[in-house]
């Protein structure tokens, strides 16, 4: 189709570059900062990652980042963690991917581990105020991501309409399966209507993962899912804990809250009470980073041994492992696939649908769970203006909004 483009020249994606390799520690520190400040759930995290690696560091183009997010959305597991892991692999190989996952995951995992021992850092007072302020940052960051991605990924009427329809569908029927559905519909519309909708995307992300390693990761991911239930029967509690966590991480699409029923079915009432499970879930709502770190609480609070730090580690690794294996397995083939004309048409539709998913999540749960009063809206709007209009550094906006949110919460 030859739609009239809705051009936003100021948001044209940067040229892809052959980025230098980064060391484990450098990648770890970048993602550690994100892990400490990324509130708002998996869709908000996609906004934080975009701000860091597309806008600020220019490690990839808008289109390449959107394609990577689309790949994560197609697979089970936590999409934001998988996207961050893939960016780490792109910059530093498998050690870089592990550094990215460790930095992004450990802050919230440690908070959840402390919560299992009865320490709630966000309960009441200043802690709750800071968390409130950081949730308002998430509103601004996701709004910025929608603004920027819509400009480059929905440049014509067809894709803009697709994004709006995806948003409406998710507002009317919010669920992880609806997310998958709108992505599939977007792919079909892309193939049908958008084969000539944009210039070919020739950028290369530069994943240096051998094809043999990718195949091995995919085989291992499926093999563990099929084999662990048989191995765990009559085995140790440690093996049963790992199997339950791995199964939950392997069978959930959409990440975040969708994994909770699977975890509850495995942990309650056999390994803990319903009250303990719900108490941990309450703490998980107030931590940055991926909600999958709820597994760190469950592993630590479970009975019998191993629990505590060892149980927390087993459950944490178990729940993230399938998603990371699947992502690593796909990376050797992703650049080649996304350069095929049919795949590019499909991704044009998928990326428009992803913009719709972001827009729906901006309202619920990000806006509805954060903005409770006119002052909250004013703070979030000021943070958005600082990011978009004044190009203020994200760290400064995060710090200022955390202070403003604390004052609004306590006064």
HELIX and SHEET records of a PDB file:
HELIX    1   1 UNK A    9  UNK A   11  5                                   3    
HELIX    2   2 UNK A   24  UNK A   37  1                                  14    
HELIX    3   3 UNK A   42  UNK A   50  1                                   9    
HELIX    4   4 UNK A   51  UNK A   56  3                                   6    
HELIX    5   5 UNK A   62  UNK A   74  1                                  13    
HELIX    6   6 UNK A   79  UNK A  116  1                                  38    
HELIX    7   7 UNK A  125  UNK A  153  1                                  29    
HELIX    8   8 UNK A  157  UNK A  172  1                                  16    
HELIX    9   9 UNK A  176  UNK A  193  1                                  18    
HELIX   10  10 UNK A  211  UNK A  232  1                                  22    
HELIX   11  11 UNK A  237  UNK A  250  1                                  14    
HELIX   12  12 UNK A  256  UNK A  259  5                                   4    
HELIX   13  13 UNK A  260  UNK A  267  1                                   8    
HELIX   14  14 UNK A  274  UNK A  284  1                                  11    
HELIX   15  15 UNK A  291  UNK A  293  5                                   3    
HELIX   16  16 UNK A  294  UNK A  301  1                                   8    
HELIX   17  17 UNK A  308  UNK A  338  1                                  31    
HELIX   18  18 UNK A  341  UNK A  361  1                                  21    
HELIX   19  19 UNK A  362  UNK A  367  3                                   6    
HELIX   20  20 UNK A  368  UNK A  370  1                                   3    
HELIX   21  21 UNK A  374  UNK A  388  1                                  15    
HELIX   22  22 UNK A  394  UNK A  410  1                                  17    
END                                                                             
